[in-house]
Amino acid sequence: MENLTRRNFLRAAGAGAGIMMFGLSDRWITEALASVPTYTGVTYLTPAYKDLFPPISAFVDRLKKHPDLMKVDFFDSGTLVKTDEQVSALRAGTIQFMFHTTSYITRNYPILGLLGLPSLCENLYEHGERLAMESPLWKLINDVLAQSNTFMLTAGGGILEPEYIWSGNNKIASLADLKGKRVRTVSFEAEEVLKPYGVGGARIPSSELYLAVQRGTVDATLANISTIMGRKIYEQVKYCYKLPMTAFSIAIFFLKDKWDQMPDKVKAAFWDAGKEFDRTYAASINKVFYPEQFWPQIEKAGIKIFKPTAEELKDFEEKSQPVWAWWKKQIGEEVGQKAINLSLAKG
């Protein structure tokens, strides 16, 4: 994106003129000036995400080990395109691949709502292998995404720890406390499951969340612990109601036709990097980073944690079923049920 400046153009033109002066062949000139294809990728995530960001950098670094095959331009922190602009940029060809939080783009790709279905998400969290590359569920998701000319290379090998409700002065420590509250959500699945509890949802990107919580724009926020730590929301909240409401993964997307047209060796390099990302991402973050680093920091910050009762869990599971039915209508009853069954290892 930023490589072809006027200075670079003139430098290249000058080099070409120099070659011509020495009388070298047109073929040699063409080969000398030819460049490998450039693949531009983005993420809105910042290096402040000590858990989520390093594996993304490792994926990009792995690609850069193939300078003979490709050049990789990568932009983090929303510096090239903002969070809500990434899908449009991919479709327009401004970028060739993107890391995105699945819950942010369920309106664009309803099939991804599966990963955040309330109550169901616990199963995918505990069994990340069901979302692994080449698994039946991964294939089904990609079959549906293909209808929108989209290909998901990897879903990070599973979803991250579910999202809980974090609150400040307006303490939320039970389902009853939710009534009349304004809660930040991201996915439409989360918004739907909160409606029966009298909650007003507010869709706020993580980049704007700190000020929203600080100013009281929302009474509470539904968020994964990565967001709480990466955006320093822990400075503004006092309580965590640890009811696993919904969830997401960090996935890598391409336009399907562009992926299919990639040179085999380039595709193999992306596949290899994707396999490593798939193997390590969710597993290492969920099993190592969260319990060993983030949750101890949350406790040190003095945030009080409230766990739901058995009655609340049962009530929430019952309230979740209409959301499952609502979601299946978005993508088709048969496909939706098949995706749910694969998530539950029922076939």
Buried (B, 14 or more C-beta within 10 A) or exposed (E): EEEEEEEEEEEEEEEEEEBEEEEEEEEEBEEEEEEEEEBBBBBBBBEEBEBBBBBBEBBBEBBBEBEEBBBBBBBBBBEBBEBEBBBEBBBEEBBBBBBBBBBBBBEBBBBBBBBBBBBBBBBBBEBBEBBBBEBBBBEBBBEBBBEBBBBBBBBBBBBBBBBBBBBBEBBBBEBEBBEEBBBBBBBBBBBBBBEBBEBBBBBBBBBEBBEBBEEEBBBBBBBBBBBBBBBEBBEBBBBBBBBBBBBBBBBBBBBBEBBEEBEEEBBEBBBBBBBBBBBBBBBBBBEEBBEEBBBEEBEEEEBEEBEBEEEBBEBBEEBBEEBBEBBBEBBBEEBBEBBBBBBEEEE
